[in-house]
Structure formats: C-alpha cells, structure tokens
Amino acid sequence: MREFTVEFKDDNEKIIIIGAILGAIILSFISPLVVFFFLRDKIGEKSYELIKALLNFELLLFIICIVFFIIGLIPVIGWIIAAFLGGLVGTVLFIYNAVILLFAVFSITDKKVAKLPVPYEFV
C-alpha cells in the first residue's frame, strides 16, 4: 500500500478528489479518468498523484474483470469457470474496492493521508 499525503488548495479540490474516489466505487475507472484528463488544472500536484494511483488501481480491477469475461466466451469450460469463479471474484473485488476507497475517503477527510494499493503503474 502506497501512502499519499494530500494538501488541498481549496474546498473545490477536496470535493473533486472525494467525488472521484466515491465515483470510482460505482463507475470504476471512469471518474478518475475524467479528473485525470479534464480537471488536471484544478487540482494540486499531490492530489494529481493520488488520482493517478486511483486510476491505476481501478484499471487493474477492470482488467481482471475483462479477463474473466474473455474466459466466459470459451464454450462449456469457460462458461463454468466464469459462472462460478468469475462471480465470486467479481463480488470479492467489488467489496474490496468499496472498502479500500471508503477508507481512503475517511482518511483524507481526517488526516489528509490516503493509502491505496498500486501494484502496477499503467498511467
């Protein structure tokens, strides 16, 4: 888990970061991607590093889901694997994602330090 210290310039930056994190629970990598490309100039450098880490984390989870989707396209054996293992992994990943991101939001609002698992750097 990497630790990110965030110092907000103003309340707008705090709302953007918290909105991107909470949006990532439902929208996966879409909300961090929007902030990464379109709201880059409205956030500070440390907040930008947090958004990059969030985007990398969400992209990894998305790639895992895509792999199980592709496995599900294989007749019979792929259907069995995707139905049982894919459903279980998808549920566990969703809960893991929600817990990690909610802890990040709570720690940002309290201590200004967030911890995110970033095993790979895509962006």
C-alpha positions in Angstrom: 0.0 0.0 0.0 1.4 3.3 -1.0 0.7 6.3 1.2 -0.4 9.7 -0.4 -0.3 12.9 1.5 -2.8 15.4 0.1 -2.9 19.1 0.8 -5.9 20.8 -0.6 -5.7 24.3 -2.1 -9.4 24.9 -1.5 -12.7 23.2 -0.9 -13.3 22.7 -4.7 -10.2 20.5 -4.9 -11.3 18.5 -1.9 -14.8 17.9 -3.5 -13.2 16.9 -6.8 -10.9 14.3 -5.1 -13.5 12.9 -2.8 -16.0 12.8 -5.7 -13.6 10.9 -7.9 -12.9 8.4 -5.2 -16.6 7.8 -4.4 -17.4 7.7 -8.1 -14.8 5.0 -8.6 -16.8 2.7 -6.4 -19.7 2.6 -8.9 -18.1 3.8 -12.1 -14.8 2.0 -11.8 -12.0 3.9 -13.7 -14.4 6.4 -15.4 -14.5 9.0 -12.6 -10.7 9.1 -12.0 -10.2 9.2 -15.8 -12.4 12.3 -16.1 -10.4 14.0 -13.3 -7.1 12.8 -14.8 -7.8 14.3 -18.3 -10.3 17.2 -17.8 -9.8 18.5 -14.3 -6.0 18.3 -14.1 -5.5 22.0 -13.9 -8.0 22.4 -10.9 -6.1 20.1 -8.6 -2.6 20.3 -7.0 0.4 18.1 -7.7 -0.1 15.8 -4.7 -3.8 15.4 -5.5 -2.9 14.6 -9.1 -0.6 11.8 -7.9 -3.4 10.4 -5.8 -5.7 10.4 -8.8 -3.1 8.6 -10.9 -2.8 5.9 -8.2 -6.5 5.6 -8.1 -6.7 5.3 -11.9 -4.0 2.6 -11.8 -5.8 0.7 -9.1 -9.2 0.8 -10.9 -7.6 -0.1 -14.2 -6.1 -3.2 -12.6 -9.5 -4.3 -11.3 -11.1 -3.6 -14.7 -8.5 -5.7 -16.4 -9.2 -8.6 -14.0 -12.9 -8.4 -14.9 -12.2 -8.3 -18.6 -10.1 -11.5 -18.3 -13.0 -13.3 -16.7 -15.3 -12.0 -19.4 -13.0 -13.4 -22.1 -12.7 -16.7 -20.3 -16.5 -16.8 -20.3 -16.5 -16.7 -24.1 -14.9 -20.1 -24.3 -17.6 -22.8 -24.7 -18.5 -25.1 -21.8 -15.3 -25.0 -19.6 -15.1 -21.2 -19.9 -18.8 -20.9 -19.0 -18.3 -23.0 -15.9 -15.2 -21.1 -14.8 -16.7 -17.7 -15.5 -20.0 -18.6 -13.8 -18.6 -19.9 -10.6 -15.2 -18.3 -10.2 -16.0 -15.1 -12.1 -19.0 -14.4 -9.9 -17.1 -15.0 -6.8 -14.1 -13.0 -7.8 -16.3 -10.1 -9.1 -18.1 -9.9 -5.8 -14.9 -10.0 -3.8 -13.3 -7.4 -6.0 -16.3 -5.1 -5.6 -16.3 -5.4 -1.9 -12.5 -4.9 -1.7 -12.7 -1.9 -3.9 -15.5 -0.3 -1.9 -13.7 -0.9 1.4 -10.4 0.4 0.2 -11.9 3.5 -1.3 -14.1 4.3 1.7 -11.1 4.0 4.0 -9.3 6.4 1.6 -12.1 9.0 1.8 -12.3 8.8 5.6 -8.5 9.1 6.0 -8.4 12.0 3.5 -11.1 13.9 5.4 -9.5 13.2 8.8 -5.7 13.1 8.3 -5.1 14.2 4.7 -3.3 10.9 4.1 -4.7 8.1 1.9 -3.4 4.6 1.3 -4.0 2.9 -2.0 -2.7 -0.5 -3.3 -0.9 0.3 -6.5 0.9 -2.9 -7.7 1.2 -1.7 -11.3 1.7 1.6 -13.0 -0.4 1.8 -16.2 -0.6 5.6 -16.3 
